[in-house]
Amino acid sequence: MMKGVSFKFLLLLSAFLLMGYSYVHSGEQDGKKVKVLLAGDSTMQDVNHEKNTDWGWGQVLPRFFTEEVEVFNFAKGGRSSRTFIEEGRWDKLMAKADNNSYVFIQFGHNDASIKKPDRYTSPEDYKKNLIKFVTEVKTKGATPILVTPVSRRKFKKGVFSDSHGVYPEIVKEVAQKENTLLIDLQAKSADAISKQGDEKSKQWFNYVAAGTNPIVPDGKSDDTHFSETGAMKMASLVVEGVRELNLKGLVQNLKR
């Protein structure tokens, strides 16, 4: 009788251990789902499509992951690294961060807007803010990933040109100095847009023909913000960066 009980116990124990192994390696750590926390601007944000026709790449990012990954999008339109801090948005993000978290940080569009003092951030302060972000994320035991600002659609005589000035280089400099992971989304998106070409790349951006959408009855031509197709393309480039960095907690939970 005891032998039978022992054998059954061993079978149950083995089954339990196998289930536990499968659970841990499904992408959860210590029973917690892997978190992706997003800090950024309108090119990343969740958009209310009752009011606006564009899409943020962070809005569609969850489509690339299994349910073992939770994406929390703190990005907000018009925000620079400075105003994101001043408005308390960074503190709200940090309250969610833990050692199961990956924090993606993408600013630059609004920091570089020197003609808009409500959001402009000098290169020197931009650098300080990025260092603050990285340092505080690491203190939480989370993983920071700096992301260079995604490219706008800008062609001159059919040739693509960048419009971010020194800001992408500052992101790279901070990543190197602080020994922090980097996804060069500016370079990836610039290459993709350039290859797509002047006319075809409009499909990726917020171009709406007049009379086709009641939100913008007169139509819209927006070379900064994305269509749903464009948001998916930019998110796929971020995922490409995730694979290149071999972020295991995320890579093993990608759907594609």
Secondary structure, 3 states (H helix, E strand, C coil): CHHHHHHHHHHHHHHHHHHHHHHHCCCCECCECEEEEEEECCCCCCCCCCCCCCECHHHHHHHHECCCEEEEECCCCCCCHHHHHHCCHHHHHHHHCCCCEEEEEECCCCCCCCCCCCCCCCHHHHHHHHHHHHHHHHHCCCEEEEECCCCCCCEECCEECCCCCCHHHHHHHHHHHCCCEEECHHHHHHHHHHHHCCCHHHHHEEEECCCCCCCCCCCEEEEEEECHHHHHHHHHHHHHHHHHHCCHHHHCCECC
